[in-house]
Amino acid sequence: MRRNFPLNTVDAFLVTAKHLNLTRAAKELCLTQGAVSRKISTLEEWLGFSLFDRHARGLHLTPQGSALLPELQQAFEHLLNVASDAAHKPSIIRLKAPTCAMRWLVPKLVQLESVSPDIQVALTTTVEHGVNFNNEPFDAAITFGKPSASGTLLFEERLTPVISQHLLPENTLTPEDLSRYTFLHPTRDRTDWSLWFAQNVAHPPVMNKNQHFDTMDLAISAAIQGFGIAIADSTLVAEDLHRGRLVQPFAGSVKTGACYCLALRPGEESHAGLEAFKRGLLAVS
């Protein structure tokens, strides 16, 4: 079996064949003339035939060298193209995220794409709030729940009532006025509204009309459509408040103790694409 092909000699042959002059080849390769000559000799030894005839006026390709030149040129160019494509290939991050985070996440991904176009995110949405990297094919996940030592904090959940501008009375809305609205709940129970009332209203209003949703995003969308008044996370509705799609009628908000975190697949801390994704997401947060 022949020893491994001396790949690091090919560039010396190709450049020397272009110039047919060792001095000019050495200058282009940033090597000494002797180093170029040794590389060519190594390649000739491996091939078993001479590539150049040495004459007083310079070099000439041998018949075998002339026949080999176009093949090696094509192969070397292909190698360079493959390496270049690999170096510039976008990093694809397989991201899992709960639907309740979409109002916050999607604008961030748009910003991230504009500043880091080499990072591509394959997004999978779910009603689940956690991730199990042992049996799920994701590189990263947005999780919701109690703070985790293995995740990076994105933001804490703070609840506040929100309503469409069109449903607001001309005068100031008071907590007592809420009974005439449909209460939009982001869960199947009334926990979120009850938590806000407990910390912000001395005498909670009666919730006569109620509509429950599976996710906070659906409750927020219903509020924008004028269905009623929703209890929502202040970060998730920040853009809706800024654009006037929703109004925050009361100043008070309440922490629930839950938070949104970014979790990365364990053991992938050195993954350049994941680290760049993490930095980018936090930078635009």
Buried (B, 14 or more C-beta within 10 A) or exposed (E): EEEEEBEEBBBBBBBBBEBBBBEBBBBEBEBEBEEBBBBBBBBBEEBEEBBBEEEEEBBEBBEBBEEBBEEBBEEBEEEEEEEEEEEEEEBEBBBBBBBBBBBBBEEBBEBBBEEBEEBBBEBEBBEBBBBEBEEBEBBBBBBBBEEEEEBEEBBBBBBBBBBBEEBBEEEEBEBEBBEEBBBBBBBEEBBBBEBBBEEBBEEBBEBEEEBBBEBBBBBBBBBBEEBBBBBBBBBBBBBBBEEEBBBBBBEBBBEBEBBBBBBBBEEEEEBEBBBBBBEBBEEBB
